[in-house]
Structures are given as structure tokens and as C-alpha cells.
């Protein structure tokens, strides 16, 4: 009986203590200011004209049919109507033309058996400064990336189906997440200006199904999920395969993978857009999605010496979680040594000095409502071009007054 009374008193004391704690918590919460749906600052939110690299920034919102060129104040000075939703992004060529991808008709792609994945495209176009289409190539399986080669041909990235007998040997991924019993990898086609395929490469012919395993949390419908390709000075190819956490160099003559990086525990996590710098080092946008041996997810940009695979420079936000985009994104080293970074899932591009100081910051005001993911302003990549760069050779009049109406809605004056 005494034990029962002691237990009852102990329980009562515990309930009283819990009630007091909750009362204190609720009183603190009641006195705190609650902010619901506070809007983010838009357009140029910071600009240090003495430290930033002066130029024009090119970007293509994933939510619309336009590619925009803005000045350092965030004013639109030129635009191209690309005619459809983008197949990721656009960039200016050395001749001043715009090279871009758009999404082909979804019904046509479905009939052709194109997989349902996050990377979509199908049509590559080259247009002049006024938007006139000069060249077009269609491959419904094209996705994510493309590049103009030094010989004048164009390289496209595309989906290729992995043979069943190899698919069942590929390790990793969430079991049972193939698409209709199929797995897809990446391939490349080199296309002449006349539309002829003169070189092809398939990833599954050169990867190891055990060593190059799919990330443990990724779907098995994609083995590699390529997201970037760039031609090097020796005509070899620098490629990023997200699902295997691998940046690699493909020997274009033999087809062999001659260099690789990223699959170590502390190396890369679902990276994007590697590029070679003038000093021979490699600039990589490391997204940090499903990062190994870390308690939190964060993105970073790193400069890597490919000879010894040592990280020579790295940028992370002072509070690491403040800079994070699970997918997409890119980094561009600017002529003054600064770096322009595109943080896709915030629709944000910002420029930093070698010491990590932010000297220019812009957030895209172009939003659209997505069926499942909400109201988004995503931008796959952004590029900065100096006023005298070859890519700007066709730019004759960059007066923001020509875009007065749209700048009133999306320019800096709209967000003061």
C-alpha cells in the first residue's frame, strides 16, 4: 500500500512538472513573433561594384519560355523566346549565338519510350542574337547537357537502356525502383551541322556494375544520371555522373575512362558541372545531396588539382546549411578570380571573391506553380559574360529601357 502511494505521488509530481514545463514553453511561444510566408528578397540584393566582375548574366528560368540577360543591377537588357520549356539551360557561343535545349512534345516522347526522369530535353537549337533559329537537332532521348565542339560539331547527352543481363548485376539503389523493369544509363552522340552522328559512346559499356554502384538512396531506373559534359583542350570529355558520385574524363579515341574522382567517402555527393580552369585545375559544384559521413547536408564549390586529387580551394557558407541545393547548379570562375555560383533550388546566383566574400547576389523573381513542389523559381545554370567577351559580339544595344515594361515587374525597381 505504501509503495502504491509512493508511486502515485511520484506520478503526480511528474505530471505537475510536465505541465509546468509545457506552460512555460507555450508562454514563450505565445510571446514570440510568428512570421508566415515571409517573402524572400528578390532581384539584386547586394552589389559591391568595386569587387564584383562587371558583365552580363545569362539565365533561363525552368518555369518559362524565355532566356534573359541582365546587367549588374538586375535589369533585363536582352531576352530570347526559346519557344518551349527549357531542356535545362542556354549558353552563348564564341560567335555570339545562343545554344540551348528545349523540351520536346511529351506525348511524342512517351510513344518513343523516353524514361520518366528529372532530366528532360529532346531538341537542341542554335539561334542568333535576335532569336532566329539557325540550326536544330532532334533526339527525343537527349537530356541535361550538350556542348559545341571545337571542330564545329555538337555533342549531346542522351538516355540509353542498360541490357537486362547487365542491369541485374548493377549494385546499389533502392530495390525494385527500376522503371517498368528497365534501367537507363547515359550515352553521347557527336552530331555534324548536317545532323549526322559521327561518334557515339555508351556509359554501360565502360562502367563496373559493382565498383560503380548506384547511390543507396537513388532509384534504380537510372544507373548514372549524367548531368554535364565538357570538351577538354585535348578533345577528351569531362563528364559528371550524379548517381555514382563520379566526375570522370573519357578518352575520346579509345572510349576508356582515363581519370575519375568523387566516390571516396569524403569526396563528392551528387555533383554537377565540372569545368577545367586556365591553371589546369578543376572547378566542381558539389551539391552535397546524400553526403557520406556528414550529419547535415550542404553544398560547396571546390577547386581540385586533377594530378594529385588535392582540394586547392573550397567555398562553403559560413553556416554550411545556408548554401544548399540538392539538385542542379553550377559554378563559373570569372576573369578577375571571383566565382559565380548558381544555387538552383533557391533561384539564386551569387559572386564570391577567392576569400569567400559575397560581392554580388541575385535571386530570380520568375516563379511558377508546380503540381507537387509548390511555387518555384529554379534556374539550372547561370553564366556571366564580360562586355568585351567574344560571346557578346552580337550585342549592339543593351539598353534596359527597351525592356521597361518587364523591368517594372521583374527588375530592381519592383523590389525596393
QUIJOKA-V942626 format. One record per residue. N is the residue number from 1. RES is the residue in three letters. PSI is psi as a letter, one per 40 degrees, with the letter a starting at -180 (NA if undefined). D_CENTER is the distance of its C-alpha to the mean C-alpha in Angstrom with 1 decimal. Layout:
# QUIJOKA-V942626
N;RES;PSI;D_CENTER, N;RES;PSI;D_CENTER
This chain:
# QUIJOKA-V942626
1;UNK;d;68.9, 2;UNK;d;68.1, 3;UNK;d;64.9, 4;UNK;d;64.0, 5;UNK;d;64.6, 6;UNK;d;62.7, 7;UNK;d;59.7, 8;UNK;d;60.0, 9;UNK;d;60.1, 10;UNK;d;57.1, 11;UNK;d;55.1, 12;UNK;d;56.3, 13;UNK;d;55.3, 14;UNK;d;51.8, 15;UNK;d;51.4, 16;UNK;d;52.7, 17;UNK;d;50.3, 18;UNK;d;47.3, 19;UNK;d;48.5, 20;UNK;d;48.9, 21;UNK;d;45.4, 22;UNK;d;43.9, 23;UNK;d;46.0, 24;UNK;d;44.8, 25;UNK;d;41.1, 26;UNK;d;41.6, 27;UNK;d;43.5, 28;UNK;d;40.7, 29;UNK;d;38.2, 30;UNK;d;40.6, 31;UNK;e;40.9, 32;UNK;i;37.1, 33;UNK;h;35.3, 34;UNK;h;33.0, 35;UNK;h;30.2, 36;UNK;h;28.6, 37;UNK;f;25.5, 38;UNK;h;25.6, 39;UNK;i;23.4, 40;UNK;i;20.7, 41;UNK;i;21.4, 42;UNK;i;19.9, 43;UNK;a;19.6, 44;UNK;h;20.4, 45;UNK;e;21.5, 46;UNK;i;22.5, 47;UNK;h;23.4, 48;UNK;g;25.6, 49;UNK;d;26.8, 50;UNK;e;28.6, 51;UNK;d;25.6, 52;UNK;i;22.6, 53;UNK;h;22.0, 54;UNK;h;23.4, 55;UNK;a;21.6, 56;UNK;h;19.7, 57;UNK;h;16.1, 58;UNK;h;14.5, 59;UNK;i;12.0, 60;UNK;h;12.1, 61;UNK;h;12.1, 62;UNK;e;11.2, 63;UNK;e;14.7, 64;UNK;a;16.9, 65;UNK;f;18.3, 66;UNK;i;18.0, 67;UNK;h;16.2, 68;UNK;i;17.4, 69;UNK;h;18.6, 70;UNK;i;19.6, 71;UNK;a;22.0, 72;UNK;e;22.0, 73;UNK;e;23.7, 74;UNK;e;21.0, 75;UNK;h;23.4, 76;UNK;h;22.3, 77;UNK;e;24.2, 78;UNK;i;23.1, 79;UNK;i;21.3, 80;UNK;h;21.1, 81;UNK;h;21.6, 82;UNK;e;19.6, 83;UNK;e;21.8, 84;UNK;i;19.5, 85;UNK;i;16.2, 86;UNK;i;13.4, 87;UNK;f;12.2, 88;UNK;c;8.7, 89;UNK;a;9.6, 90;UNK;i;12.7, 91;UNK;i;14.0, 92;UNK;h;17.6, 93;UNK;i;19.8, 94;UNK;d;22.6, 95;UNK;e;25.1, 96;UNK;e;23.5, 97;UNK;i;22.5, 98;UNK;h;19.2, 99;UNK;h;17.4, 100;UNK;i;15.2, 101;UNK;i;14.7, 102;UNK;i;16.1, 103;UNK;h;16.8, 104;UNK;i;20.3, 105;UNK;h;22.9, 106;UNK;d;22.2, 107;UNK;d;25.8, 108;UNK;d;26.0, 109;UNK;d;23.1, 110;UNK;d;24.8, 111;UNK;d;28.0, 112;UNK;e;26.5, 113;UNK;f;25.2, 114;UNK;h;21.4, 115;UNK;i;19.9, 116;UNK;g;18.5, 117;UNK;i;14.9, 118;UNK;e;11.5, 119;UNK;h;10.7, 120;UNK;i;13.3, 121;UNK;b;14.8, 122;UNK;d;18.2, 123;UNK;h;19.2, 124;UNK;h;18.5, 125;UNK;i;20.3, 126;UNK;h;21.5, 127;UNK;i;23.1, 128;UNK;a;25.2, 129;UNK;d;25.0, 130;UNK;e;26.9, 131;UNK;e;24.7, 132;UNK;h;27.2, 133;UNK;h;25.7, 134;UNK;d;27.0, 135;UNK;i;25.5, 136;UNK;i;24.0, 137;UNK;h;23.2, 138;UNK;h;22.8, 139;UNK;h;21.8, 140;UNK;e;21.1, 141;UNK;e;19.3, 142;UNK;i;16.7, 143;UNK;i;13.1, 144;UNK;c;9.5, 145;UNK;i;10.7, 146;UNK;i;14.0, 147;UNK;i;15.8, 148;UNK;h;19.3, 149;UNK;i;21.6, 150;UNK;d;24.3, 151;UNK;e;27.0, 152;UNK;e;25.8, 153;UNK;i;24.4, 154;UNK;h;21.0, 155;UNK;h;19.0, 156;UNK;i;17.1, 157;UNK;h;15.2, 158;UNK;i;17.0, 159;UNK;h;18.2, 160;UNK;h;21.5, 161;UNK;h;23.6, 162;UNK;h;24.8, 163;UNK;i;28.6, 164;UNK;d;30.1, 165;UNK;d;32.2, 166;UNK;d;29.2, 167;UNK;d;27.0, 168;UNK;e;29.6, 169;UNK;e;29.5, 170;UNK;h;25.7, 171;UNK;i;25.6, 172;UNK;a;23.3, 173;UNK;i;21.4, 174;UNK;h;23.1, 175;UNK;h;26.4, 176;UNK;e;27.0, 177;UNK;f;23.5, 178;UNK;i;23.7, 179;UNK;h;23.7, 180;UNK;f;27.3, 181;UNK;e;28.1, 182;UNK;i;25.5, 183;UNK;i;22.7, 184;UNK;i;20.2, 185;UNK;a;18.7, 186;UNK;i;17.2, 187;UNK;i;19.3, 188;UNK;h;19.3, 189;UNK;h;21.8, 190;UNK;h;23.0, 191;UNK;h;24.5, 192;UNK;i;27.2, 193;UNK;d;27.7, 194;UNK;e;30.2, 195;UNK;e;27.8, 196;UNK;h;29.3, 197;UNK;h;27.4, 198;UNK;e;28.6, 199;UNK;h;26.5, 200;UNK;i;24.7, 201;UNK;h;23.2, 202;UNK;h;22.6, 203;UNK;d;20.8, 204;UNK;e;23.4, 205;UNK;e;26.2, 206;UNK;e;25.0, 207;UNK;i;23.6, 208;UNK;h;25.9, 209;UNK;e;25.9, 210;UNK;d;26.9, 211;UNK;d;25.3, 212;UNK;f;21.9, 213;UNK;i;21.9, 214;UNK;i;19.3, 215;UNK;i;18.1, 216;UNK;d;20.9, 217;UNK;e;19.0, 218;UNK;i;17.1, 219;UNK;i;18.7, 220;UNK;e;20.9, 221;UNK;e;20.2, 222;UNK;h;17.4, 223;UNK;d;18.4, 224;UNK;d;15.6, 225;UNK;g;12.4, 226;UNK;i;11.5, 227;UNK;e;8.1, 228;UNK;i;9.3, 229;UNK;h;12.8, 230;UNK;h;14.7, 231;UNK;h;18.5, 232;UNK;i;20.4, 233;UNK;d;23.8, 234;UNK;e;25.7, 235;UNK;e;24.0, 236;UNK;i;22.4, 237;UNK;h;18.8, 238;UNK;h;16.1, 239;UNK;i;13.9, 240;UNK;h;11.3, 241;UNK;h;12.5, 242;UNK;d;10.7, 243;UNK;e;13.9, 244;UNK;e;16.2, 245;UNK;f;14.3, 246;UNK;h;15.3, 247;UNK;h;14.5, 248;UNK;i;17.5, 249;UNK;h;19.6, 250;UNK;h;21.3, 251;UNK;h;24.8, 252;UNK;d;25.0, 253;UNK;d;28.8, 254;UNK;d;29.2, 255;UNK;e;26.0, 256;UNK;i;26.1, 257;UNK;h;23.3, 258;UNK;e;24.9, 259;UNK;i;22.5, 260;UNK;i;20.2, 261;UNK;i;18.7, 262;UNK;e;16.9, 263;UNK;e;19.1, 264;UNK;i;21.5, 265;UNK;d;21.9, 266;UNK;f;20.6, 267;UNK;c;18.1, 268;UNK;i;14.5, 269;UNK;g;12.9, 270;UNK;f;10.1, 271;UNK;i;8.4, 272;UNK;i;5.9, 273;UNK;f;7.3, 274;UNK;i;10.9, 275;UNK;i;13.4, 276;UNK;h;17.1, 277;UNK;i;18.8, 278;UNK;d;22.3, 279;UNK;e;23.9, 280;UNK;e;22.7, 281;UNK;i;20.4, 282;UNK;h;16.8, 283;UNK;h;13.9, 284;UNK;h;11.2, 285;UNK;h;8.2, 286;UNK;h;9.7, 287;UNK;d;8.3, 288;UNK;e;11.9, 289;UNK;h;11.9, 290;UNK;f;15.4, 291;UNK;h;16.3, 292;UNK;i;19.7, 293;UNK;f;22.7, 294;UNK;i;21.3, 295;UNK;d;22.6, 296;UNK;i;19.6, 297;UNK;h;15.9, 298;UNK;i;14.1, 299;UNK;i;11.2, 300;UNK;i;12.5, 301;UNK;h;12.2, 302;UNK;i;15.0, 303;UNK;h;17.2, 304;UNK;h;18.9, 305;UNK;h;22.2, 306;UNK;e;21.9, 307;UNK;d;25.7, 308;UNK;e;26.3, 309;UNK;f;22.8, 310;UNK;h;23.5, 311;UNK;h;21.0, 312;UNK;d;22.3, 313;UNK;i;20.2, 314;UNK;i;17.9, 315;UNK;h;16.5, 316;UNK;i;16.4, 317;UNK;i;17.5, 318;UNK;d;21.3, 319;UNK;h;21.0, 320;UNK;d;18.2, 321;UNK;e;17.1, 322;UNK;d;16.7, 323;UNK;h;13.3, 324;UNK;h;11.1, 325;UNK;h;8.0, 326;UNK;d;8.6, 327;UNK;i;5.5, 328;UNK;a;1.8, 329;UNK;i;2.6, 330;UNK;i;5.5, 331;UNK;i;9.3, 332;UNK;h;12.3, 333;UNK;h;15.8, 334;UNK;i;18.2, 335;UNK;d;21.8, 336;UNK;e;23.4, 337;UNK;e;21.6, 338;UNK;i;19.3, 339;UNK;h;15.5, 340;UNK;h;13.1, 341;UNK;h;10.1, 342;UNK;h;7.5, 343;UNK;g;7.4, 344;UNK;d;5.8, 345;UNK;e;8.5, 346;UNK;e;11.1, 347;UNK;f;10.5, 348;UNK;h;11.4, 349;UNK;h;11.5, 350;UNK;i;14.1, 351;UNK;h;16.1, 352;UNK;i;17.9, 353;UNK;i;21.0, 354;UNK;d;21.5, 355;UNK;e;23.2, 356;UNK;e;20.3, 357;UNK;h;21.9, 358;UNK;h;19.9, 359;UNK;e;21.5, 360;UNK;h;19.4, 361;UNK;h;17.4, 362;UNK;h;16.3, 363;UNK;h;15.2, 364;UNK;h;14.8, 365;UNK;e;17.9, 366;UNK;h;16.9, 367;UNK;i;17.1, 368;UNK;i;18.0, 369;UNK;h;19.5, 370;UNK;i;17.9, 371;UNK;d;20.5, 372;UNK;d;19.5, 373;UNK;e;16.8, 374;UNK;a;18.6, 375;UNK;h;18.2, 376;UNK;i;14.5, 377;UNK;f;13.1, 378;UNK;i;9.3, 379;UNK;h;7.7, 380;UNK;d;4.7, 381;UNK;i;5.9, 382;UNK;i;9.4, 383;UNK;i;12.3, 384;UNK;h;15.8, 385;UNK;h;18.9, 386;UNK;i;22.4, 387;UNK;d;25.3, 388;UNK;e;26.9, 389;UNK;i;24.0, 390;UNK;d;24.8, 391;UNK;e;21.9, 392;UNK;e;23.8, 393;UNK;d;27.1, 394;UNK;e;27.4, 395;UNK;h;26.8, 396;UNK;d;30.4, 397;UNK;h;30.3, 398;UNK;f;27.5, 399;UNK;h;29.7, 400;UNK;e;27.9, 401;UNK;d;31.3, 402;UNK;d;30.5, 403;UNK;f;27.8, 404;UNK;d;30.1, 405;UNK;d;29.8, 406;UNK;d;26.1, 407;UNK;d;25.9, 408;UNK;d;28.5, 409;UNK;d;26.1, 410;UNK;e;22.7, 411;UNK;a;23.9, 412;UNK;d;24.9, 413;UNK;d;28.5, 414;UNK;e;27.3, 415;UNK;e;26.0, 416;UNK;NA;28.8
